[in-house]
Amino acid sequence: MATNIGKQSYTGIEILRVLIANNIRPILLIAFTNHALDNIIVRVLEKKITDKIVRLGSRSADETVAELSLDKILMNVNKTRQDRAQGRAYGAMKRAEEAMKEFMGEIVGEKSRPAQFDTHLLTHYPLHHEELNSPPFWIREALDDSQDHDFEHPKKQAKPKTLVDFWREGGDLAFITYAGPGAAAPRGSSTPAGRGGRRGRNRGSAQPNNSTDDAGTPPTMDRATWTNARETFFEEICGSRAIPPCPTTNRNINQLLQDPQMWSMSKAERDRLNAHLNQGMLEGSQQEQLEEFERLKERHREANVEWKEIQDKV
């Protein structure tokens, strides 16, 4: 379409409106002068006929039309693409750094140990694994009872325990061992020994005072009250008031590996077996961890190279 902007300007603009409304495009608009071309483009923009315009030719004196020049559009497109590529490269580099940080935390920390411990035990000592995950019913009740933090220690944030945690800490041993004045719970146990259990409390068994002293020490019972509460607990759980004896054996690691009865081990034996299992778990995963570290290192190197290349272009 050719136009010389003047009397024909209105006609030309209306023709453009009809063509665009009927989705007839692309449209090539040719004018005798740059000024005439800019003039009709401005009117098309003002009437909001379309803003999908690319101006060819020398520079325009009109700032609005100048933004529609082919050179300007290509510059903006390239800049946008460059910004996106730069953002992607930076994001990939930071994600690689976070992955390496998380991986190192798993190696030196405790974050992934429960899952690794369970897998190692199942793979190398399946009978021990089965025993650990199938404790006597009263032990599961004692574990559930230990999570009742409002009764135990209402002013302190509680950390949920797993069966593995309960076994390691000797929570079941502490549950059947009186630890009131003049007595001590099995070493390493964090479960209060002076509690009566949910069932005993619900049946109106004697309960300790819920208050704590200035040091935040949980409440305790006298021996007679504790014994009665425990006997009530076992009577309801097992049908007998007999409190199981706390194991005190001290077998070596070879004997412990031959005996899968993990809940019958003393606290000392549990510490010994746990240390052996942890050592084996770490040794067995060293090659896998090394390969994962190399993979993450290469991923970070590639992301860093791409990031630097884009920075150099900028």
Buried (B, 14 or more C-beta within 10 A) or exposed (E): EEBEBEEEBEEBBEBBBEBBEEEEEEEEBEBEEBEBBBBBBBBBBEEEBBEEBEBEEEEBEBEEBBEBBEEBBEEEEEEEEEEEBBEBBBEBBEEBBEBBEEBEEBBEEEEBBEEBBBBBBBEBBEEBBEBBBEBBEBBBBBBEBBEEBEBBBEEEEEEEBEBBBBBBBBBBBBBBBBBBEEEEBBEBBBBBBBBBBBBBBEBEBBBBEEEBEEEEEBBBBEBEBBBBBBBBBBBBBBEEBEBBEBBEEEBEEEEBBEBBEBBEBBBBBBBBBBEBBBEBBBEBBEEEBEEBBEEBEEBBEBBBEBBEEBEEEE
